[in-house]
Amino acid sequence: MPDVIMPRLSDSMTEGTIVRWLKADGDVVKRGEEIVEIETDKATMAYESDYAGTLAIREPDGAVVAVGAVIAAVGDASELATPSAVAVAVAPPATAATTAVPATAAPAGNGEAATGRAKASPLARRIARELGVELTLLVGSGPDGRIIKRDVVAASDAQGGTAVATAVGLEPEPALPINGEAVVELTRTQRLIARRMAHSRSTVPEFALEVDVDMSGAARMRAELKALADPAPSLNDIIVKACALALRRHPRANGSFAEDRFVLHPRVNVAIAVAAEGSLLTPVVLDADTKSVGAIAQETRGLIERARSGRIAAAELDGGTFTVSNLGMFGIDRFEGIINTPQSAILCVGAVRDRPVAVNGEVVIRPIASMTLASDHRILYGADAAAFLADVRRLLEQPLAMLL
């Protein structure tokens, strides 16, 4: 009788939230049929069954489950209709009152007989160490009595450990709203974004360089490509291509800092910042330096649509070596973004506006965009960043150079 386990849908995923089951308990499912929506640390996506048969749900909607833990089973109806399966499927989350019990009262299935070691998920073990909770005193609410994160946190709260939980990054229950205030719980994606941005700001010695770029040539190139390509490339697609070519020429801008060494990536994978509902995602154009502007345009349209509709795959968010963030469509002239670590830099693009500039001693009106490069000074020094940014400007002002 095959078990359905919480899959690892991204490299950094340690647990997932069951958003909703797409099939009901007892439904017959086919192999490859979508059965559950799972929220990871990066996105929400549907998971397909690897097996055919009758579905027996072990974890309800809203459950937070460690990677590798059982969330359901698929098999013959006669095998699945057991009292234990039904009990697990409808069991409520453990509370502090039911969690902290003497070790002698714990069921035999809650430990490993050979070692006396409590049966717990890796995440629960780590949190227990941080909070000083003794696992052998707990009864798990996970599959087969396994101790999971919520059991440890509940036990810590029962012991007055809320302050400790806060110190190690486990949020206490939010305060009740007053005077009409609304409390909005963060999603897993929003929590991850908050942690990564805070980590970037607190650990990366960044600096910013700004340059004005004459977009006349890029605008002409786009106008000509509109008649040849479907979908028509945007100016941002052209900027992505220019960055990709410049990254190939400046390896450190395409690299990462890792403790006491540089990692210079062999592939140029440009991430684009996309504002999705309630979150910020960065889908990646792989090998952008080898693709035409038309191919980049077609790929980014699909990535953006899937990101905003919540159908983006985890693989499409992984592997970025550089990020482009464009707020020009909102009328923002210039801004400094937060580096998407471990990348070494992010290019922030402002609105294209007609401005007076001096050309050959005369004042003319040209479409100008301000671009700001935020860089990690541990790997990308001032002169290196300036040379890279100058190369991006050259390619955008003379776009035919992208064809050389």
Backbone hydrogen bonds in HBPLUS format (Angstrom, degrees):
<---DONOR---> <-ACCEPTOR-->    atom                        ^
c    i                          cat <-CA-CA->   ^        H-A-AA   ^      H-
h    n   atom  resd res      DA  || num        DHA   H-A  angle D-A-AA Bond
n    s   type  num  typ     dist DA aas  dist angle  dist       angle   num
A0074-VAL N   A0002-PRO O   3.01 MM  72  5.71 163.6  2.03 161.8 166.6     1
A0004-VAL N   A0072-ALA O   2.70 MM  68  4.90 176.6  1.70 135.6 134.3     2
A0071-ILE N   A0004-VAL O   2.77 MM  67  5.79 174.0  1.77 162.2 164.0     3
A0072-ALA N   A0004-VAL O   3.19 MM  68  4.90 148.5  2.30 141.9 141.1     4
A0006-MET N   A0069-ALA O   2.73 MM  63  5.54 152.2  1.81 155.7 163.8     5
A0068-GLY N   A0006-MET O   2.88 MM  62  5.11 163.9  1.91 138.1 143.5     6
A0013-MET N   A0010-SER O   3.21 MM   3  5.29 164.1  2.23 108.3 113.2     7
A0067-VAL N   A0014-THR O   2.94 MM  53  5.48 169.9  1.95 131.8 129.8     8
A0016-GLY N   A0065-VAL O   2.84 MM  49  5.48 159.9  1.88 155.5 158.0     9
A0065-VAL N   A0016-GLY O   2.84 MM  49  5.48 164.5  1.86 166.9 165.4    10
A0017-THR N   A0039-GLU O   3.02 MM  22  5.05 167.1  2.03 144.0 147.8    11
A0039-GLU N   A0017-THR O   2.82 MM  22  5.05 167.4  1.84 152.1 155.3    12
A0018-ILE N   A0063-ALA O   2.94 MM  45  5.51 163.7  1.97 157.7 161.3    13
A0062-GLY N   A0018-ILE O   2.58 MM  44  5.15 166.2  1.60 163.7 163.0    14
A0019-VAL N   A0037-GLU O   2.87 MM  18  5.40 140.0  2.03 141.6 151.3    15
A0037-GLU N   A0020-ARG O   2.94 MM  17  5.49 169.2  1.95 162.5 166.2    16
A0022-LEU N   A0035-ILE O   2.74 MM  13  4.84 151.5  1.82 122.8 129.1    17
A0027-ASP N   A0024-ALA O   3.00 MM   3  5.51 160.9  2.04 137.5 137.2    18
A0026-GLY N   A0055-LEU O   2.68 MM  29  5.13 159.9  1.72 155.2 161.5    19
A0055-LEU N   A0027-ASP O   2.79 MM  28  5.52 166.9  1.81 162.1 165.3    20
A0029-VAL N   A0053-GLY O   2.74 MM  24  5.54 166.4  1.76 169.6 167.3    21
A0053-GLY N   A0029-VAL O   3.03 MM  24  5.54 160.9  2.07 148.4 152.4    22
A0033-GLU N   A0030-LYS O   3.14 MM   3  5.41 158.6  2.18 130.7 129.8    23
A0032-GLY N   A0049-SER O   2.73 MM  17  5.19 169.9  1.73 151.2 154.7    24
A0049-SER N   A0033-GLU O   2.92 MM  16  5.63 162.7  1.95 146.2 146.4    25
A0035-ILE N   A0047-TYR O   2.97 MM  12  6.18 166.8  1.99 166.0 163.3    26
A0047-TYR N   A0036-VAL O   2.77 MM  11  5.49 157.7  1.82 165.4 173.2    27
A0038-ILE N   A0045-MET O   2.83 MM   7  5.55 169.2  1.84 161.4 158.6    28
A0045-MET N   A0038-ILE O   2.94 MM   7  5.55 163.5  1.97 150.7 151.2    29
A0040-THR N   A0043-ALA O   2.81 MM   3  5.44 174.1  1.81 159.3 157.5    30
A0054-THR N   A0075-GLY O   2.75 MM  21  5.25 166.7  1.77 150.0 149.7    31
A0075-GLY N   A0054-THR O   3.12 MM  21  5.25 155.4  2.18 135.1 139.9    32
A0056-ALA N   A0073-ALA O   2.82 MM  17  5.15 158.9  1.87 159.1 160.0    33
A0073-ALA N   A0056-ALA O   2.89 MM  17  5.15 141.3  2.04 137.7 149.9    34
A0058-ARG N   A0071-ILE O   2.83 MM  13  4.95 156.4  1.89 130.5 130.2    35
A0059-GLU N   A0071-ILE O   3.12 MM  12  5.02 140.8  2.28 141.2 130.8    36
A0063-ALA N   A0060-PRO O   3.21 MM   3  5.76 160.2  2.25 136.0 136.7    37
A0069-ALA N   A0066-ALA O   3.07 MM   3  5.62 164.7  2.10 136.3 138.2    38
A0079-GLU N   A0076-ASP O   3.04 MM   3  5.38 130.1  2.30 106.0 118.7    39
A0080-LEU N   A0076-ASP O   3.16 MM   4  6.44 147.3  2.27 150.7 160.3    40
A0081-ALA N   A0077-ALA O   3.13 MM   4  6.11 146.9  2.24 150.2 155.6    41
A0082-THR N   A0080-LEU O   2.79 MM   2  5.66 134.7  1.99 110.1  95.7    42
A0086-VAL N   A0082-THR O   3.14 MM   4  6.47 163.5  2.17 157.7 161.6    43
A0087-ALA N   A0083-PRO O   2.91 MM   4  6.06 160.3  1.95 150.8 156.7    44
A0088-VAL N   A0084-SER O   3.00 MM   4  6.17 160.4  2.04 148.5 152.7    45
A0089-ALA N   A0085-ALA O   3.03 MM   4  6.19 157.7  2.08 146.4 152.9    46
A0090-VAL N   A0086-VAL O   3.20 MM   4  6.41 144.2  2.33 147.8 155.2    47
A0091-ALA N   A0087-ALA O   2.98 MM   4  5.80 115.0  2.42 139.1 154.1    48
A0091-ALA N   A0088-VAL O   3.36 MM   3  5.11 151.7  2.44  94.9 102.9    49
A0098-THR N   A0095-THR O   3.18 MM   3  5.41 127.6  2.47 101.2 113.5    50
A0099-THR N   A0095-THR O   2.95 MM   4  5.93 126.6  2.24 146.6 161.7    51
A0101-VAL N   A0137-LEU O   3.07 MM  36  5.68 151.5  2.15 172.3 177.8    52
A0105-ALA N   A0102-PRO O   2.94 MM   3  5.41 145.1  2.07 109.6 119.8    53
A0106-ALA N   A0103-ALA O   3.15 MM   3  5.31 153.8  2.22 104.2 112.1    54
A0110-ASN N   A0107-PRO O   3.01 MM   3  5.59 166.1  2.03 119.5 123.8    55
A0119-LYS N   A0110-ASN O   2.77 MM   9  5.33 166.5  1.78 147.9 143.0    56
A0112-GLU N   A0117-ARG O   2.85 MM   5  5.34 144.8  1.97 143.6 155.2    57
A0115-THR N   A0112-GLU O   3.11 MM   3  5.73 134.9  2.32 115.7 126.2    58
A0116-GLY N   A0112-GLU O   2.67 MM   4  5.29 147.9  1.77 170.8 177.5    59
A0147-ILE N   A0119-LYS O   2.87 MM  28  6.19 172.7  1.87 144.7 146.6    60
A0121-SER N   A0147-ILE O   2.96 MM  26  6.33 156.6  2.02 177.9 173.8    61
A0125-ARG N   A0121-SER O   3.00 MM   4  6.34 154.3  2.07 154.1 161.5    62
A0126-ARG N   A0122-PRO O   3.06 MM   4  6.34 159.1  2.11 147.7 152.6    63
A0127-ILE N   A0123-LEU O   3.01 MM   4  6.25 168.4  2.03 154.9 157.6    64
A0128-ALA N   A0124-ALA O   2.88 MM   4  5.96 154.2  1.95 145.1 152.8    65
A0129-ARG N   A0125-ARG O   3.02 MM   4  6.26 153.1  2.09 146.5 152.8    66
A0130-GLU N   A0126-ARG O   3.09 MM   4  6.41 156.8  2.15 147.1 153.4    67
A0131-LEU N   A0127-ILE O   2.89 MM   4  6.09 148.5  1.99 149.5 158.2    68
A0132-GLY N   A0128-ALA O   2.80 MM   4  5.63 119.4  2.18 139.5 152.4    69
A0133-VAL N   A0128-ALA O   2.99 MM   5  4.81 151.7  2.08 134.4 140.3    70
A0137-LEU N   A0134-GLU O   3.19 MM   3  5.83 162.5  2.22 115.6 121.0    71
A0138-LEU N   A0135-LEU O   3.03 MM   3  5.43 167.6  2.05 119.6 121.7    72
A0142-GLY N   A0146-ARG O   2.84 MM   4  4.60 145.5  1.96 158.6 156.3    73
A0145-GLY N   A0142-GLY O   3.08 MM   3  5.29 131.6  2.33 143.8 133.4    74
A0146-ARG N   A0143-PRO O   3.06 MM   3  5.56 154.4  2.13 114.2 121.7    75
A0151-ASP N   A0148-ILE O   3.03 MM   3  5.60 132.4  2.26 114.5 126.5    76
A0152-VAL N   A0148-ILE O   3.41 MM   4  6.82 154.8  2.48 151.8 158.7    77
A0152-VAL N   A0149-LYS O   3.07 MM   3  5.36 116.5  2.49 103.4 117.9    78
A0153-VAL N   A0149-LYS O   3.02 MM   4  6.31 168.5  2.03 163.2 166.1    79
A0154-ALA N   A0150-ARG O   2.96 MM   4  5.96 156.9  2.01 139.2 146.0    80
A0155-ALA N   A0151-ASP O   3.02 MM   4  6.19 156.2  2.08 143.0 149.4    81
A0156-SER N   A0152-VAL O   2.91 MM   4  6.17 155.0  1.97 149.5 156.7    82
A0157-ASP N   A0153-VAL O   2.93 MM   4  6.18 157.9  1.98 149.9 155.4    83
A0158-ALA N   A0154-ALA O   3.00 MM   4  6.23 152.5  2.07 144.5 152.2    84
A0159-GLN N   A0155-ALA O   3.10 MM   4  6.36 132.8  2.33 138.1 150.1    85
A0159-GLN N   A0156-SER O   3.09 MM   3  5.08 131.5  2.34  94.5 107.7    86
A0161-GLY N   A0156-SER O   2.59 MM   5  4.71 145.9  1.70 144.3 144.1    87
A0160-GLY N   A0157-ASP O   3.01 MM   3  5.02 159.5  2.06 107.5 110.4    88
A0165-ALA N   A0161-GLY O   2.84 MM   4  6.08 159.1  1.89 156.3 162.8    89
A0166-THR N   A0162-THR O   2.98 MM   4  6.25 153.7  2.05 149.1 155.4    90
A0167-ALA N   A0163-ALA O   3.12 MM   4  6.36 148.1  2.23 138.9 147.3    91
A0167-ALA N   A0164-VAL O   3.01 MM   3  5.00 115.5  2.44  93.6 109.7    92
A0168-VAL N   A0164-VAL O   3.18 MM   4  6.55 139.9  2.35 148.8 158.4    93
A0170-LEU N   A0165-ALA O   2.74 MM   5  4.90 153.1  1.81 158.5 149.0    94
A0169-GLY N   A0166-THR O   3.16 MM   3  5.15 163.8  2.19 105.3 109.1    95
A0181-GLU N   A0178-ILE O   2.91 MM   3  5.42 163.3  1.94 119.9 125.5    96
A0191-ARG N   A0187-THR O   2.90 MM   4  6.18 156.2  1.95 152.9 159.6    97
A0192-LEU N   A0188-ARG O   2.97 MM   4  6.19 155.2  2.04 146.4 153.0    98
A0193-ILE N   A0189-THR O   2.94 MM   4  6.20 160.5  1.98 150.5 155.8    99
A0194-ALA N   A0190-GLN O   2.94 MM   4  6.12 162.3  1.98 147.2 152.0   100
A0195-ARG N   A0191-ARG O   2.99 MM   4  6.22 160.8  2.02 148.0 152.8   101
A0196-ARG N   A0192-LEU O   2.89 MM   4  6.11 166.6  1.91 155.4 159.1   102
A0197-MET N   A0193-ILE O   2.90 MM   4  6.00 164.0  1.92 154.8 159.1   103
A0198-ALA N   A0194-ALA O   3.02 MM   4  6.07 160.8  2.06 145.2 150.9   104
A0199-HIS N   A0195-ARG O   2.89 MM   4  6.03 155.4  1.95 145.8 153.2   105
A0200-SER N   A0196-ARG O   2.88 MM   4  6.05 157.0  1.94 145.5 151.7   106
A0201-ARG N   A0197-MET O   3.00 MM   4  6.22 166.6  2.02 151.0 153.8   107
A0202-SER N   A0198-ALA O   3.02 MM   4  6.10 150.7  2.11 144.2 152.2   108
A0203-THR N   A0199-HIS O   2.99 MM   4  5.92 135.3  2.19 146.0 155.3   109
A0204-VAL N   A0200-SER O   3.00 MM   4  5.47 155.5  2.06 145.2 148.8   110
A0206-GLU N   A0204-VAL O   3.03 MM   2  5.61 119.4  2.41 110.5  93.9   111
A0377-HIS N   A0205-PRO O   2.93 MM 172  5.67 160.8  1.97 144.6 149.7   112
A0207-PHE N   A0375-SER O   3.06 MM 168  5.55 143.9  2.20 142.8 153.9   113
A0375-SER N   A0207-PHE O   2.87 MM 168  5.55 164.7  1.89 163.7 168.1   114
A0209-LEU N   A0373-LEU O   2.97 MM 164  5.23 151.7  2.05 137.2 145.6   115
A0373-LEU N   A0209-LEU O   2.75 MM 164  5.23 160.2  1.79 158.5 163.4   116
A0211-VAL N   A0371-MET O   2.93 MM 160  5.48 155.3  1.99 153.4 161.5   117
A0371-MET N   A0211-VAL O   2.88 MM 160  5.48 167.4  1.89 163.3 167.4   118
A0213-VAL N   A0369-ALA O   2.83 MM 156  5.27 164.0  1.86 148.1 153.6   119
A0369-ALA N   A0213-VAL O   2.96 MM 156  5.27 158.1  2.01 145.0 151.7   120
A0215-MET N   A0367-PRO O   2.80 MM 152  5.52 162.9  1.83 164.3 168.7   121
A0219-ALA N   A0215-MET O   2.84 MM   4  5.96 154.7  1.90 152.2 159.4   122
A0220-ARG N   A0216-SER O   2.97 MM   4  6.27 155.2  2.03 150.0 156.5   123
A0221-MET N   A0217-GLY O   2.94 MM   4  6.16 159.7  1.99 147.9 153.9   124
A0222-ARG N   A0218-ALA O   2.93 MM   4  6.14 155.3  1.99 145.3 151.8   125
A0223-ALA N   A0219-ALA O   2.99 MM   4  6.22 158.4  2.04 146.2 151.9   126
A0224-GLU N   A0220-ARG O   3.03 MM   4  6.31 154.1  2.10 150.6 156.8   127
A0225-LEU N   A0221-MET O   2.95 MM   4  6.18 154.2  2.02 147.4 155.0   128
A0226-LYS N   A0222-ARG O   2.94 MM   4  6.11 137.3  2.12 148.1 158.8   129
A0228-LEU N   A0225-LEU O   2.89 MM   3  4.99 147.9  1.99 104.3 114.9   130
A0229-ALA N   A0225-LEU O   2.79 MM   4  5.72 154.9  1.85 171.7 171.1   131
A0237-ASP N   A0234-SER O   3.12 MM   3  5.18 125.1  2.44  96.1 109.3   132
A0238-ILE N   A0234-SER O   3.29 MM   4  6.71 152.8  2.37 145.0 151.5   133
A0239-ILE N   A0235-LEU O   2.92 MM   4  6.24 149.7  2.01 146.0 155.1   134
A0240-VAL N   A0236-ASN O   2.86 MM   4  6.12 154.9  1.92 148.5 154.7   135
A0241-LYS N   A0237-ASP O   3.08 MM   4  6.36 156.6  2.13 144.3 149.9   136
A0242-ALA N   A0238-ILE O   2.94 MM   4  6.21 159.1  1.98 148.1 153.8   137
A0243-CYS N   A0239-ILE O   2.88 MM   4  6.09 163.0  1.91 153.5 157.9   138
A0244-ALA N   A0240-VAL O   2.93 MM   4  6.12 156.9  1.98 146.4 153.1   139
A0245-LEU N   A0241-LYS O   3.06 MM   4  6.33 161.3  2.10 153.3 156.7   140
A0246-ALA N   A0242-ALA O   3.01 MM   4  6.21 159.3  2.06 148.5 154.7   141
A0247-LEU N   A0243-CYS O   2.76 MM   4  5.94 149.8  1.85 150.9 159.8   142
A0248-ARG N   A0244-ALA O   3.18 MM   4  6.43 146.2  2.30 141.5 149.2   143
A0249-ARG N   A0246-ALA O   3.08 MM   3  5.14 126.0  2.39  96.0 109.8   144
A0250-HIS N   A0246-ALA O   3.00 MM   4  6.23 125.9  2.31 139.9 155.1   145
A0250-HIS N   A0247-LEU O   3.17 MM   3  4.93 135.9  2.38  91.5 103.9   146
A0253-ALA N   A0250-HIS O   3.05 MM   3  5.69 134.1  2.27 117.9 128.8   147
A0254-ASN N   A0251-PRO O   2.96 MM   3  5.05 138.1  2.14  98.8 111.5   148
A0255-GLY N   A0252-ARG O   3.03 MM   3  4.77 160.1  2.07 104.6 106.2   149
A0256-SER N   A0263-VAL O   2.85 MM   7  5.06 144.8  1.97 139.3 150.7   150
A0263-VAL N   A0256-SER O   2.85 MM   7  5.06 158.7  1.90 151.6 153.1   151
A0258-ALA N   A0261-ARG O   2.92 MM   3  5.43 175.1  1.92 167.2 166.1   152
A0261-ARG N   A0258-ALA O   3.07 MM   3  5.43 140.4  2.24 118.0 129.9   153
A0288-ALA N   A0268-VAL O   2.94 MM  20  6.08 134.5  2.15 160.8 170.6   154
A0321-THR N   A0269-ASN O   2.76 MM  52  5.28 174.9  1.77 151.4 152.3   155
A0270-VAL N   A0285-VAL O   3.08 MM  15  5.24 132.2  2.32 152.2 142.8   156
A0285-VAL N   A0270-VAL O   2.83 MM  15  5.24 176.9  1.83 143.4 144.4   157
A0271-ALA N   A0322-PHE O   2.73 MM  51  6.01 173.2  1.73 166.1 164.3   158
A0324-VAL N   A0271-ALA O   2.86 MM  53  6.26 154.8  1.92 157.4 163.4   159
A0272-ILE N   A0283-PRO O   2.96 MM  11  5.86 158.5  2.01 167.2 171.8   160
A0273-ALA N   A0324-VAL O   3.06 MM  51  6.36 163.6  2.09 154.1 157.0   161
A0274-VAL N   A0281-LEU O   2.75 MM   7  5.25 162.5  1.78 168.2 168.3   162
A0281-LEU N   A0274-VAL O   2.95 MM   7  5.25 163.3  1.98 162.4 160.2   163
A0276-ALA N   A0279-SER O   3.07 MM   3  5.29 138.8  2.24 135.1 144.7   164
A0279-SER N   A0276-ALA O   3.20 MM   3  5.29 175.8  2.20 117.6 118.5   165
A0284-VAL N   A0316-GLU O   2.93 MM  32  5.88 154.8  1.99 163.5 167.1   166
A0290-THR N   A0287-ASP O   3.06 MM   3  5.71 154.6  2.12 117.9 124.7   167
A0291-LYS N   A0288-ALA O   3.34 MM   3  5.30 159.1  2.39 101.4 107.5   168
A0296-ILE N   A0292-SER O   2.95 MM   4  6.23 157.8  2.00 151.4 157.6   169
A0297-ALA N   A0293-VAL O   2.91 MM   4  6.12 155.3  1.98 146.5 153.3   170
A0298-GLN N   A0294-GLY O   3.05 MM   4  6.31 159.6  2.09 147.4 151.9   171
A0299-GLU N   A0295-ALA O   2.99 MM   4  6.18 160.1  2.03 147.3 152.9   172
A0300-THR N   A0296-ILE O   2.84 MM   4  5.98 166.7  1.86 155.7 159.3   173
A0301-ARG N   A0297-ALA O   3.14 MM   4  6.23 153.8  2.21 145.0 151.2   174
A0303-LEU N   A0299-GLU O   3.02 MM   4  6.30 162.3  2.05 152.9 158.2   175
A0304-ILE N   A0300-THR O   2.87 MM   4  5.92 168.4  1.88 153.1 155.9   176
A0305-GLU N   A0301-ARG O   3.04 MM   4  6.15 162.7  2.07 146.5 151.6   177
A0306-ARG N   A0302-GLY O   3.01 MM   4  6.16 162.5  2.04 149.6 154.2   178
A0307-ALA N   A0303-LEU O   2.88 MM   4  6.00 153.1  1.95 146.8 155.0   179
A0308-ARG N   A0304-ILE O   3.01 MM   4  6.17 162.1  2.04 151.6 155.2   180
A0309-SER N   A0305-GLU O   3.07 MM   4  6.15 135.8  2.27 138.2 149.8   181
A0311-ARG N   A0306-ARG O   2.85 MM   5  4.80 139.7  2.02 146.6 150.2   182
A0310-GLY N   A0307-ALA O   3.43 MM   3  5.32 156.2  2.49  96.0 102.8   183
A0316-GLU N   A0313-ALA O   2.94 MM   3  5.37 140.3  2.10 108.3 119.6   184
A0317-LEU N   A0314-ALA O   2.97 MM   3  5.35 161.3  2.00 113.2 119.2   185
A0347-LEU N   A0323-THR O   2.94 MM  24  6.37 162.3  1.97 161.9 162.8   186
A0325-SER N   A0347-LEU O   2.87 MM  22  6.17 170.3  1.88 166.5 168.5   187
A0349-VAL N   A0325-SER O   2.83 MM  24  6.17 162.7  1.86 155.7 161.1   188
A0327-LEU N   A0349-VAL O   3.13 MM  22  6.33 153.5  2.20 169.4 168.9   189
A0330-PHE N   A0327-LEU O   3.01 MM   3  5.56 158.2  2.06 114.9 121.9   190
A0331-GLY N   A0328-GLY O   2.95 MM   3  5.18 162.0  1.98 114.7 117.0   191
A0351-ALA N   A0332-ILE O   2.75 MM  19  5.74 148.4  1.84 141.9 152.6   192
A0341-THR N   A0339-ILE O   3.06 MM   2  5.66 123.0  2.40 107.0  91.1   193
A0343-GLN N   A0340-ASN O   3.06 MM   3  5.72 149.9  2.15 129.5 126.7   194
A0376-ASP N   A0344-SER O   2.79 MM  32  5.09 149.9  1.87 157.1 156.6   195
A0346-ILE N   A0374-ALA O   2.98 MM  28  5.45 147.2  2.10 149.4 159.1   196
A0374-ALA N   A0346-ILE O   3.04 MM  28  5.45 162.4  2.07 163.8 162.0   197
A0348-CYS N   A0372-THR O   2.76 MM  24  5.05 171.8  1.76 153.9 156.9   198
A0372-THR N   A0348-CYS O   2.88 MM  24  5.05 162.0  1.91 147.1 152.3   199
A0350-GLY N   A0370-SER O   2.95 MM  20  5.36 154.5  2.01 165.9 173.3   200
A0353-ARG N   A0368-ILE O   2.88 MM  15  5.33 164.2  1.90 147.5 146.0   201
A0368-ILE N   A0353-ARG O   2.75 MM  15  5.33 175.0  1.76 144.3 142.6   202
A0355-ARG N   A0366-ARG O   2.88 MM  11  5.55 162.2  1.91 149.0 151.5   203
A0366-ARG N   A0355-ARG O   2.95 MM  11  5.55 164.1  1.97 152.9 153.5   204
A0357-VAL N   A0364-VAL O   2.74 MM   7  5.47 162.0  1.77 162.0 168.3   205
A0364-VAL N   A0357-VAL O   2.78 MM   7  5.47 165.8  1.80 163.8 165.2   206
A0359-VAL N   A0362-GLU O   2.66 MM   3  5.23 163.3  1.69 157.5 160.2   207
A0362-GLU N   A0359-VAL O   3.02 MM   3  5.23 159.1  2.07 109.4 116.1   208
A0379-ILE N   A0376-ASP O   3.16 MM   3  6.00 159.1  2.20 122.8 127.1   209
A0380-LEU N   A0376-ASP O   2.88 MM   4  5.78 170.1  1.89 167.0 166.2   210
A0385-ALA N   A0381-TYR O   2.89 MM   4  6.12 167.0  1.91 166.1 169.7   211
A0386-ALA N   A0382-GLY O   2.92 MM   4  6.09 158.4  1.96 150.0 156.6   212
A0387-ALA N   A0383-ALA O   2.95 MM   4  6.10 156.6  2.00 145.7 151.4   213
A0388-PHE N   A0384-ASP O   3.03 MM   4  6.29 158.1  2.08 148.2 154.1   214
A0389-LEU N   A0385-ALA O   2.94 MM   4  6.14 167.7  1.95 153.1 156.3   215
A0390-ALA N   A0386-ALA O   2.90 MM   4  6.04 153.2  1.98 145.8 153.3   216
A0391-ASP N   A0387-ALA O   3.05 MM   4  6.23 146.1  2.17 139.9 148.6   217
A0391-ASP N   A0388-PHE O   3.09 MM   3  5.12 120.2  2.46  94.9 109.9   218
A0392-VAL N   A0388-PHE O   3.02 MM   4  6.41 153.1  2.09 150.6 157.9   219
A0393-ARG N   A0389-LEU O   3.01 MM   4  6.28 161.2  2.04 147.9 152.7   220
A0394-ARG N   A0390-ALA O   2.91 MM   4  6.14 160.0  1.96 146.0 151.6   221
A0395-LEU N   A0391-ASP O   3.04 MM   4  6.26 162.6  2.07 151.0 154.5   222
A0396-LEU N   A0392-VAL O   3.06 MM   4  6.29 150.8  2.15 147.9 156.0   223
A0397-GLU N   A0393-ARG O   2.88 MM   4  6.04 154.2  1.94 155.5 162.7   224
A0398-GLN N   A0394-ARG O   2.86 MM   4  5.90 137.3  2.05 143.6 154.8   225
A0401-ALA N   A0398-GLN O   2.89 MM   3  5.89 164.6  1.91 132.4 136.9   226
A0402-MET N   A0399-PRO O   2.93 MM   3  5.51 159.2  1.97 114.3 120.9   227
A0403-LEU N   A0400-LEU O   3.01 MM   3  5.54 158.7  2.05 112.9 119.5   228
A0404-LEU N   A0401-ALA O   3.25 MM   3  5.32 158.8  2.30 102.6 108.9   229
